[in-house]
């Protein structure tokens, strides 16, 4: 899921909040409240589990790569 948003910056220039469309918020809230994944989410989870069981490491991003992409040290 791609979420279009606006980022709220605090006094020190750090991201402190995100403003998202109401429809996206309601979709997330519904998912969290009932705990039932959508058909797309269920398929993504099943695909991930298949990759894990088959040892398909190329389907996953390494911890170090993810940290670098997110700018986390």
PDB file with one MODEL, atoms N, CA, C and O in Angstrom:
MODEL        1
ATOM      1  N   UNK A   1       0.843  -1.168   0.000  1.00  0.00           N
ATOM      2  CA  UNK A   1       0.000   0.000   0.000  1.00  0.00           C
ATOM      3  C   UNK A   1       0.888   1.231   0.000  1.00  0.00           C
ATOM      4  O   UNK A   1       1.822   1.323   0.797  1.00  0.00           O
ATOM      5  N   UNK A   2       0.609   2.170  -0.878  1.00  0.00           N
ATOM      6  CA  UNK A   2       1.299   3.449  -0.898  1.00  0.00           C
ATOM      7  C   UNK A   2       0.361   4.481  -0.297  1.00  0.00           C
ATOM      8  O   UNK A   2      -0.798   4.589  -0.698  1.00  0.00           O
ATOM      9  N   UNK A   3       0.865   5.234   0.662  1.00  0.00           N
ATOM     10  CA  UNK A   3       0.034   6.230   1.332  1.00  0.00           C
ATOM     11  C   UNK A   3       0.564   7.625   1.009  1.00  0.00           C
ATOM     12  O   UNK A   3       1.692   7.968   1.362  1.00  0.00           O
ATOM     13  N   UNK A   4      -0.261   8.421   0.337  1.00  0.00           N
ATOM     14  CA  UNK A   4       0.077   9.817   0.105  1.00  0.00           C
ATOM     15  C   UNK A   4      -0.116  10.543   1.420  1.00  0.00           C
ATOM     16  O   UNK A   4      -1.147  10.389   2.074  1.00  0.00           O
ATOM     17  N   UNK A   5       0.884  11.341   1.811  1.00  0.00           N
ATOM     18  CA  UNK A   5       0.804  12.001   3.108  1.00  0.00           C
ATOM     19  C   UNK A   5       1.564  13.315   3.101  1.00  0.00           C
ATOM     20  O   UNK A   5       2.339  13.600   2.188  1.00  0.00           O
ATOM     21  N   UNK A   6       1.330  14.098   4.124  1.00  0.00           N
ATOM     22  CA  UNK A   6       2.108  15.295   4.405  1.00  0.00           C
ATOM     23  C   UNK A   6       2.819  15.049   5.723  1.00  0.00           C
ATOM     24  O   UNK A   6       2.245  14.475   6.648  1.00  0.00           O
ATOM     25  N   UNK A   7       4.063  15.482   5.807  1.00  0.00           N
ATOM     26  CA  UNK A   7       4.842  15.271   7.017  1.00  0.00           C
ATOM     27  C   UNK A   7       4.874  16.549   7.845  1.00  0.00           C
ATOM     28  O   UNK A   7       5.138  17.631   7.322  1.00  0.00           O
ATOM     29  N   UNK A   8       4.604  16.418   9.134  1.00  0.00           N
ATOM     30  CA  UNK A   8       4.684  17.531  10.071  1.00  0.00           C
ATOM     31  C   UNK A   8       6.069  17.486  10.707  1.00  0.00           C
ATOM     32  O   UNK A   8       6.500  16.444  11.202  1.00  0.00           O
ATOM     33  N   UNK A   9       6.760  18.618  10.691  1.00  0.00           N
ATOM     34  CA  UNK A   9       8.124  18.716  11.205  1.00  0.00           C
ATOM     35  C   UNK A   9       8.102  19.456  12.548  1.00  0.00           C
ATOM     36  O   UNK A   9       7.409  20.463  12.696  1.00  0.00           O
ATOM     37  N   UNK A  10       8.870  18.948  13.527  1.00  0.00           N
ATOM     38  CA  UNK A  10       8.939  19.606  14.829  1.00  0.00           C
ATOM     39  C   UNK A  10       9.945  20.766  14.801  1.00  0.00           C
ATOM     40  O   UNK A  10      10.526  21.074  13.761  1.00  0.00           O
ATOM     41  N   UNK A  11      10.134  21.394  15.955  1.00  0.00           N
ATOM     42  CA  UNK A  11      10.999  22.562  16.058  1.00  0.00           C
ATOM     43  C   UNK A  11      12.449  22.261  15.692  1.00  0.00           C
ATOM     44  O   UNK A  11      13.175  23.162  15.272  1.00  0.00           O
ATOM     45  N   UNK A  12      12.882  21.010  15.844  1.00  0.00           N
ATOM     46  CA  UNK A  12      14.255  20.624  15.537  1.00  0.00           C
ATOM     47  C   UNK A  12      14.410  20.110  14.111  1.00  0.00           C
ATOM     48  O   UNK A  12      15.495  19.674  13.728  1.00  0.00           O
ATOM     49  N   UNK A  13      13.346  20.155  13.324  1.00  0.00           N
ATOM     50  CA  UNK A  13      13.409  19.697  11.940  1.00  0.00           C
ATOM     51  C   UNK A  13      13.203  18.214  11.752  1.00  0.00           C
ATOM     52  O   UNK A  13      13.457  17.687  10.669  1.00  0.00           O
ATOM     53  N   UNK A  14      12.744  17.528  12.791  1.00  0.00           N
ATOM     54  CA  UNK A  14      12.504  16.088  12.716  1.00  0.00           C
ATOM     55  C   UNK A  14      11.039  15.802  12.412  1.00  0.00           C
ATOM     56  O   UNK A  14      10.159  16.510  12.901  1.00  0.00           O
ATOM     57  N   UNK A  15      10.762  14.765  11.606  1.00  0.00           N
ATOM     58  CA  UNK A  15       9.366  14.394  11.366  1.00  0.00           C
ATOM     59  C   UNK A  15       8.691  14.025  12.683  1.00  0.00           C
ATOM     60  O   UNK A  15       9.238  13.263  13.480  1.00  0.00           O
ATOM     61  N   UNK A  16       7.502  14.571  12.902  1.00  0.00           N
ATOM     62  CA  UNK A  16       6.804  14.291  14.155  1.00  0.00           C
ATOM     63  C   UNK A  16       5.401  13.712  13.948  1.00  0.00           C
ATOM     64  O   UNK A  16       4.827  13.132  14.869  1.00  0.00           O
ATOM     65  N   UNK A  17       4.854  13.868  12.750  1.00  0.00           N
ATOM     66  CA  UNK A  17       3.515  13.343  12.480  1.00  0.00           C
ATOM     67  C   UNK A  17       3.313  13.282  10.976  1.00  0.00           C
ATOM     68  O   UNK A  17       4.055  13.887  10.204  1.00  0.00           O
ATOM     69  N   UNK A  18       2.282  12.530  10.578  1.00  0.00           N
ATOM     70  CA  UNK A  18       1.920  12.446   9.169  1.00  0.00           C
ATOM     71  C   UNK A  18       0.434  12.724   9.032  1.00  0.00           C
ATOM     72  O   UNK A  18      -0.376  12.252   9.830  1.00  0.00           O
ATOM     73  N   UNK A  19       0.092  13.484   8.027  1.00  0.00           N
ATOM     74  CA  UNK A  19      -1.307  13.754   7.704  1.00  0.00           C
ATOM     75  C   UNK A  19      -1.635  12.892   6.487  1.00  0.00           C
ATOM     76  O   UNK A  19      -1.001  13.001   5.438  1.00  0.00           O
ATOM     77  N   UNK A  20      -2.649  12.026   6.656  1.00  0.00           N
ATOM     78  CA  UNK A  20      -3.034  11.114   5.580  1.00  0.00           C
ATOM     79  C   UNK A  20      -4.491  11.361   5.198  1.00  0.00           C
ATOM     80  O   UNK A  20      -5.250  11.909   5.998  1.00  0.00           O
ATOM     81  N   UNK A  21      -4.894  10.967   3.991  1.00  0.00           N
ATOM     82  CA  UNK A  21      -6.288  11.125   3.600  1.00  0.00           C
ATOM     83  C   UNK A  21      -7.223  10.358   4.548  1.00  0.00           C
ATOM     84  O   UNK A  21      -6.887   9.280   5.038  1.00  0.00           O
ATOM     85  N   UNK A  22      -8.381  10.931   4.789  1.00  0.00           N
ATOM     86  CA  UNK A  22      -9.351  10.330   5.696  1.00  0.00           C
ATOM     87  C   UNK A  22      -9.730   8.916   5.267  1.00  0.00           C
ATOM     88  O   UNK A  22      -9.862   8.027   6.107  1.00  0.00           O
ATOM     89  N   UNK A  23      -9.905   8.708   3.971  1.00  0.00           N
ATOM     90  CA  UNK A  23     -10.295   7.372   3.488  1.00  0.00           C
ATOM     91  C   UNK A  23      -9.219   6.328   3.810  1.00  0.00           C
ATOM     92  O   UNK A  23      -9.540   5.180   4.115  1.00  0.00           O
ATOM     93  N   UNK A  24      -7.957   6.723   3.742  1.00  0.00           N
ATOM     94  CA  UNK A  24      -6.867   5.806   4.080  1.00  0.00           C
ATOM     95  C   UNK A  24      -6.884   5.521   5.576  1.00  0.00           C
ATOM     96  O   UNK A  24      -6.713   4.377   5.997  1.00  0.00           O
ATOM     97  N   UNK A  25      -7.091   6.561   6.377  1.00  0.00           N
ATOM     98  CA  UNK A  25      -7.181   6.375   7.821  1.00  0.00           C
ATOM     99  C   UNK A  25      -8.302   5.397   8.173  1.00  0.00           C
ATOM    100  O   UNK A  25      -8.109   4.503   8.997  1.00  0.00           O
ATOM    101  N   UNK A  26      -9.470   5.563   7.554  1.00  0.00           N
ATOM    102  CA  UNK A  26     -10.600   4.680   7.849  1.00  0.00           C
ATOM    103  C   UNK A  26     -10.285   3.235   7.432  1.00  0.00           C
ATOM    104  O   UNK A  26     -10.651   2.296   8.138  1.00  0.00           O
ATOM    105  N   UNK A  27      -9.617   3.056   6.303  1.00  0.00           N
ATOM    106  CA  UNK A  27      -9.245   1.710   5.859  1.00  0.00           C
ATOM    107  C   UNK A  27      -8.295   1.061   6.866  1.00  0.00           C
ATOM    108  O   UNK A  27      -8.462  -0.108   7.213  1.00  0.00           O
ATOM    109  N   UNK A  28      -7.306   1.813   7.330  1.00  0.00           N
ATOM    110  CA  UNK A  28      -6.365   1.289   8.323  1.00  0.00           C
ATOM    111  C   UNK A  28      -7.085   0.981   9.625  1.00  0.00           C
ATOM    112  O   UNK A  28      -6.869  -0.071  10.228  1.00  0.00           O
ATOM    113  N   UNK A  29      -7.944   1.900  10.057  1.00  0.00           N
ATOM    114  CA  UNK A  29      -8.673   1.705  11.307  1.00  0.00           C
ATOM    115  C   UNK A  29      -9.563   0.464  11.233  1.00  0.00           C
ATOM    116  O   UNK A  29      -9.603  -0.326  12.176  1.00  0.00           O
ATOM    117  N   UNK A  30     -10.270   0.291  10.129  1.00  0.00           N
ATOM    118  CA  UNK A  30     -11.126  -0.898   9.966  1.00  0.00           C
ATOM    119  C   UNK A  30     -10.302  -2.176  10.047  1.00  0.00           C
ATOM    120  O   UNK A  30     -10.702  -3.144  10.694  1.00  0.00           O
ATOM    121  N   UNK A  31      -9.162  -2.169   9.392  1.00  0.00           N
ATOM    122  CA  UNK A  31      -8.291  -3.352   9.392  1.00  0.00           C
ATOM    123  C   UNK A  31      -7.804  -3.653  10.803  1.00  0.00           C
ATOM    124  O   UNK A  31      -7.788  -4.811  11.220  1.00  0.00           O
ATOM    125  N   UNK A  32      -7.410  -2.632  11.530  1.00  0.00           N
ATOM    126  CA  UNK A  32      -6.910  -2.833  12.887  1.00  0.00           C
ATOM    127  C   UNK A  32      -8.012  -3.275  13.847  1.00  0.00           C
ATOM    128  O   UNK A  32      -7.773  -4.083  14.743  1.00  0.00           O
ATOM    129  N   UNK A  33      -9.207  -2.747  13.658  1.00  0.00           N
ATOM    130  CA  UNK A  33     -10.303  -3.076  14.566  1.00  0.00           C
ATOM    131  C   UNK A  33     -10.773  -4.511  14.415  1.00  0.00           C
ATOM    132  O   UNK A  33     -11.006  -5.204  15.405  1.00  0.00           O
ATOM    133  N   UNK A  34     -10.913  -4.955  13.166  1.00  0.00           N
ATOM    134  CA  UNK A  34     -11.432  -6.319  13.013  1.00  0.00           C
ATOM    135  C   UNK A  34     -10.320  -7.351  12.891  1.00  0.00           C
ATOM    136  O   UNK A  34     -10.568  -8.550  13.016  1.00  0.00           O
ATOM    137  N   UNK A  35      -9.098  -6.895  12.647  1.00  0.00           N
ATOM    138  CA  UNK A  35      -7.963  -7.800  12.608  1.00  0.00           C
ATOM    139  C   UNK A  35      -7.958  -8.749  11.425  1.00  0.00           C
ATOM    140  O   UNK A  35      -7.144  -9.671  11.376  1.00  0.00           O
ATOM    141  N   UNK A  36      -8.843  -8.540  10.482  1.00  0.00           N
ATOM    142  CA  UNK A  36      -8.933  -9.409   9.322  1.00  0.00           C
ATOM    143  C   UNK A  36      -8.185  -8.784   8.152  1.00  0.00           C
ATOM    144  O   UNK A  36      -8.509  -7.670   7.737  1.00  0.00           O
ATOM    145  N   UNK A  37      -7.188  -9.484   7.613  1.00  0.00           N
ATOM    146  CA  UNK A  37      -6.462  -8.918   6.474  1.00  0.00           C
ATOM    147  C   UNK A  37      -7.336  -8.898   5.221  1.00  0.00           C
ATOM    148  O   UNK A  37      -8.216  -9.740   5.042  1.00  0.00           O
ATOM    149  N   UNK A  38      -7.072  -7.919   4.364  1.00  0.00           N
ATOM    150  CA  UNK A  38      -7.766  -7.851   3.075  1.00  0.00           C
ATOM    151  C   UNK A  38      -7.266  -8.998   2.197  1.00  0.00           C
ATOM    152  O   UNK A  38      -6.244  -9.610   2.511  1.00  0.00           O
ATOM    153  N   UNK A  39      -7.965  -9.296   1.109  1.00  0.00           N
ATOM    154  CA  UNK A  39      -7.491 -10.346   0.207  1.00  0.00           C
ATOM    155  C   UNK A  39      -6.068 -10.079  -0.306  1.00  0.00           C
ATOM    156  O   UNK A  39      -5.268 -11.009  -0.411  1.00  0.00           O
ATOM    157  N   UNK A  40      -5.749  -8.826  -0.623  1.00  0.00           N
ATOM    158  CA  UNK A  40      -4.397  -8.491  -1.085  1.00  0.00           C
ATOM    159  C   UNK A  40      -3.361  -8.714   0.011  1.00  0.00           C
ATOM    160  O   UNK A  40      -2.277  -9.235  -0.250  1.00  0.00           O
ATOM    161  N   UNK A  41      -3.695  -8.321   1.233  1.00  0.00           N
ATOM    162  CA  UNK A  41      -2.777  -8.522   2.357  1.00  0.00           C
ATOM    163  C   UNK A  41      -2.573 -10.006   2.628  1.00  0.00           C
ATOM    164  O   UNK A  41      -1.457 -10.448   2.900  1.00  0.00           O
ATOM    165  N   UNK A  42      -3.652 -10.769   2.554  1.00  0.00           N
ATOM    166  CA  UNK A  42      -3.565 -12.215   2.780  1.00  0.00           C
ATOM    167  C   UNK A  42      -2.670 -12.878   1.728  1.00  0.00           C
ATOM    168  O   UNK A  42      -1.855 -13.740   2.057  1.00  0.00           O
ATOM    169  N   UNK A  43      -2.824 -12.477   0.473  1.00  0.00           N
ATOM    170  CA  UNK A  43      -1.981 -13.037  -0.583  1.00  0.00           C
ATOM    171  C   UNK A  43      -0.520 -12.656  -0.370  1.00  0.00           C
ATOM    172  O   UNK A  43       0.365 -13.488  -0.572  1.00  0.00           O
ATOM    173  N   UNK A  44      -0.249 -11.414   0.034  1.00  0.00           N
ATOM    174  CA  UNK A  44       1.131 -10.991   0.300  1.00  0.00           C
ATOM    175  C   UNK A  44       1.731 -11.797   1.452  1.00  0.00           C
ATOM    176  O   UNK A  44       2.896 -12.190   1.395  1.00  0.00           O
ATOM    177  N   UNK A  45       0.943 -12.041   2.490  1.00  0.00           N
ATOM    178  CA  UNK A  45       1.431 -12.847   3.618  1.00  0.00           C
ATOM    179  C   UNK A  45       1.714 -14.282   3.179  1.00  0.00           C
ATOM    180  O   UNK A  45       2.720 -14.868   3.578  1.00  0.00           O
ATOM    181  N   UNK A  46       0.829 -14.848   2.359  1.00  0.00           N
ATOM    182  CA  UNK A  46       1.031 -16.214   1.870  1.00  0.00           C
ATOM    183  C   UNK A  46       2.275 -16.301   0.995  1.00  0.00           C
ATOM    184  O   UNK A  46       3.046 -17.255   1.098  1.00  0.00           O
ATOM    185  N   UNK A  47       2.471 -15.305   0.136  1.00  0.00           N
ATOM    186  CA  UNK A  47       3.655 -15.281  -0.723  1.00  0.00           C
ATOM    187  C   UNK A  47       4.932 -15.176   0.112  1.00  0.00           C
ATOM    188  O   UNK A  47       5.924 -15.847  -0.173  1.00  0.00           O
ATOM    189  N   UNK A  48       4.902 -14.349   1.123  1.00  0.00           N
ATOM    190  CA  UNK A  48       6.058 -14.204   2.010  1.00  0.00           C
ATOM    191  C   UNK A  48       6.368 -15.516   2.713  1.00  0.00           C
ATOM    192  O   UNK A  48       7.530 -15.910   2.820  1.00  0.00           O
ATOM    193  N   UNK A  49       5.342 -16.184   3.186  1.00  0.00           N
ATOM    194  CA  UNK A  49       5.546 -17.466   3.869  1.00  0.00           C
ATOM    195  C   UNK A  49       6.100 -18.513   2.908  1.00  0.00           C
ATOM    196  O   UNK A  49       6.970 -19.299   3.282  1.00  0.00           O
ATOM    197  N   UNK A  50       5.595 -18.529   1.655  1.00  0.00           N
ATOM    198  CA  UNK A  50       6.132 -19.466   0.663  1.00  0.00           C
ATOM    199  C   UNK A  50       7.623 -19.191   0.426  1.00  0.00           C
ATOM    200  O   UNK A  50       8.434 -20.116   0.398  1.00  0.00           O
ATOM    201  N   UNK A  51       7.972 -17.908   0.255  1.00  0.00           N
ATOM    202  CA  UNK A  51       9.375 -17.547   0.043  1.00  0.00           C
ATOM    203  C   UNK A  51      10.238 -17.970   1.229  1.00  0.00           C
ATOM    204  O   UNK A  51      11.351 -18.465   1.047  1.00  0.00           O
ATOM    205  N   UNK A  52       9.729 -17.774   2.430  1.00  0.00           N
ATOM    206  CA  UNK A  52      10.488 -18.147   3.630  1.00  0.00           C
ATOM    207  C   UNK A  52      10.716 -19.650   3.665  1.00  0.00           C
ATOM    208  O   UNK A  52      11.834 -20.109   3.898  1.00  0.00           O
ATOM    209  N   UNK A  53       9.649 -20.420   3.430  1.00  0.00           N
ATOM    210  CA  UNK A  53       9.757 -21.878   3.473  1.00  0.00           C
ATOM    211  C   UNK A  53      10.675 -22.423   2.383  1.00  0.00           C
ATOM    212  O   UNK A  53      11.373 -23.415   2.590  1.00  0.00           O
ATOM    213  N   UNK A  54      10.671 -21.765   1.211  1.00  0.00           N
ATOM    214  CA  UNK A  54      11.492 -22.217   0.095  1.00  0.00           C
ATOM    215  C   UNK A  54      12.927 -21.694   0.180  1.00  0.00           C
ATOM    216  O   UNK A  54      13.764 -22.035  -0.656  1.00  0.00           O
ATOM    217  N   UNK A  55      13.207 -20.880   1.175  1.00  0.00           N
ATOM    218  CA  UNK A  55      14.555 -20.340   1.330  1.00  0.00           C
ATOM    219  C   UNK A  55      14.911 -19.300   0.284  1.00  0.00           C
ATOM    220  O   UNK A  55      16.084 -19.113  -0.039  1.00  0.00           O
ATOM    221  N   UNK A  56      13.901 -18.624  -0.246  1.00  0.00           N
ATOM    222  CA  UNK A  56      14.109 -17.605  -1.276  1.00  0.00           C
ATOM    223  C   UNK A  56      14.571 -16.295  -0.627  1.00  0.00           C
ATOM    224  O   UNK A  56      13.786 -15.364  -0.450  1.00  0.00           O
ATOM    225  N   UNK A  57      15.845 -16.246  -0.283  1.00  0.00           N
ATOM    226  CA  UNK A  57      16.385 -15.091   0.431  1.00  0.00           C
ATOM    227  C   UNK A  57      16.361 -13.812  -0.402  1.00  0.00           C
ATOM    228  O   UNK A  57      16.342 -12.716   0.157  1.00  0.00           O
ATOM    229  N   UNK A  58      16.360 -13.935  -1.721  1.00  0.00           N
ATOM    230  CA  UNK A  58      16.340 -12.741  -2.573  1.00  0.00           C
ATOM    231  C   UNK A  58      15.009 -11.993  -2.487  1.00  0.00           C
ATOM    232  O   UNK A  58      14.922 -10.843  -2.918  1.00  0.00           O
ATOM    233  N   UNK A  59      13.975 -12.628  -1.939  1.00  0.00           N
ATOM    234  CA  UNK A  59      12.678 -11.968  -1.788  1.00  0.00           C
ATOM    235  C   UNK A  59      12.649 -11.029  -0.590  1.00  0.00           C
ATOM    236  O   UNK A  59      11.694 -10.276  -0.402  1.00  0.00           O
ATOM    237  N   UNK A  60      13.701 -11.080   0.213  1.00  0.00           N
ATOM    238  CA  UNK A  60      13.735 -10.292   1.443  1.00  0.00           C
ATOM    239  C   UNK A  60      14.892  -9.304   1.409  1.00  0.00           C
ATOM    240  O   UNK A  60      15.910  -9.539   0.757  1.00  0.00           O
ATOM    241  N   UNK A  61      14.720  -8.212   2.111  1.00  0.00           N
ATOM    242  CA  UNK A  61      15.777  -7.209   2.226  1.00  0.00           C
ATOM    243  C   UNK A  61      16.537  -7.457   3.524  1.00  0.00           C
ATOM    244  O   UNK A  61      15.933  -7.742   4.558  1.00  0.00           O
ATOM    245  N   UNK A  62      17.852  -7.348   3.467  1.00  0.00           N
ATOM    246  CA  UNK A  62      18.645  -7.566   4.670  1.00  0.00           C
ATOM    247  C   UNK A  62      18.427  -6.433   5.668  1.00  0.00           C
ATOM    248  O   UNK A  62      18.036  -5.325   5.302  1.00  0.00           O
ATOM    249  N   UNK A  63      18.684  -6.731   6.911  1.00  0.00           N
ATOM    250  CA  UNK A  63      18.543  -5.746   7.976  1.00  0.00           C
ATOM    251  C   UNK A  63      19.444  -4.540   7.701  1.00  0.00           C
ATOM    252  O   UNK A  63      19.017  -3.394   7.845  1.00  0.00           O
ATOM    253  N   UNK A  64      20.683  -4.803   7.308  1.00  0.00           N
ATOM    254  CA  UNK A  64      21.634  -3.724   7.025  1.00  0.00           C
ATOM    255  C   UNK A  64      21.170  -2.870   5.851  1.00  0.00           C
ATOM    256  O   UNK A  64      21.259  -1.644   5.900  1.00  0.00           O
ATOM    257  N   UNK A  65      20.674  -3.514   4.800  1.00  0.00           N
ATOM    258  CA  UNK A  65      20.179  -2.779   3.637  1.00  0.00           C
ATOM    259  C   UNK A  65      18.977  -1.913   4.001  1.00  0.00           C
ATOM    260  O   UNK A  65      18.880  -0.763   3.572  1.00  0.00           O
ATOM    261  N   UNK A  66      18.072  -2.464   4.784  1.00  0.00           N
ATOM    262  CA  UNK A  66      16.895  -1.721   5.212  1.00  0.00           C
ATOM    263  C   UNK A  66      17.285  -0.514   6.058  1.00  0.00           C
ATOM    264  O   UNK A  66      16.757   0.581   5.863  1.00  0.00           O
ATOM    265  N   UNK A  67      18.203  -0.711   6.991  1.00  0.00           N
ATOM    266  CA  UNK A  67      18.670   0.398   7.823  1.00  0.00           C
ATOM    267  C   UNK A  67      19.301   1.487   6.956  1.00  0.00           C
ATOM    268  O   UNK A  67      19.051   2.672   7.180  1.00  0.00           O
ATOM    269  N   UNK A  68      20.100   1.112   5.989  1.00  0.00           N
ATOM    270  CA  UNK A  68      20.741   2.089   5.105  1.00  0.00           C
ATOM    271  C   UNK A  68      19.696   2.850   4.297  1.00  0.00           C
ATOM    272  O   UNK A  68      19.786   4.068   4.146  1.00  0.00           O
ATOM    273  N   UNK A  69      18.705   2.127   3.778  1.00  0.00           N
ATOM    274  CA  UNK A  69      17.655   2.771   2.969  1.00  0.00           C
ATOM    275  C   UNK A  69      16.851   3.748   3.796  1.00  0.00           C
ATOM    276  O   UNK A  69      16.448   4.800   3.301  1.00  0.00           O
ATOM    277  N   UNK A  70      16.612   3.409   5.062  1.00  0.00           N
ATOM    278  CA  UNK A  70      15.830   4.270   5.935  1.00  0.00           C
ATOM    279  C   UNK A  70      16.679   5.332   6.643  1.00  0.00           C
ATOM    280  O   UNK A  70      16.156   6.182   7.363  1.00  0.00           O
ATOM    281  N   UNK A  71      17.976   5.267   6.427  1.00  0.00           N
ATOM    282  CA  UNK A  71      18.864   6.242   7.062  1.00  0.00           C
ATOM    283  C   UNK A  71      19.035   6.020   8.556  1.00  0.00           C
ATOM    284  O   UNK A  71      19.232   6.964   9.322  1.00  0.00           O
ATOM    285  N   UNK A  72      18.956   4.761   8.955  1.00  0.00           N
ATOM    286  CA  UNK A  72      19.104   4.403  10.382  1.00  0.00           C
ATOM    287  C   UNK A  72      20.501   3.837  10.574  1.00  0.00           C
ATOM    288  O   UNK A  72      20.972   3.029   9.774  1.00  0.00           O
ATOM    289  N   UNK A  73      21.145   4.263  11.625  1.00  0.00           N
ATOM    290  CA  UNK A  73      22.501   3.754  11.881  1.00  0.00           C
ATOM    291  C   UNK A  73      22.468   2.551  12.776  1.00  0.00           C
ATOM    292  O   UNK A  73      23.517   1.991  13.097  1.00  0.00           O
TER     293      UNK A  73
ENDMDL
END
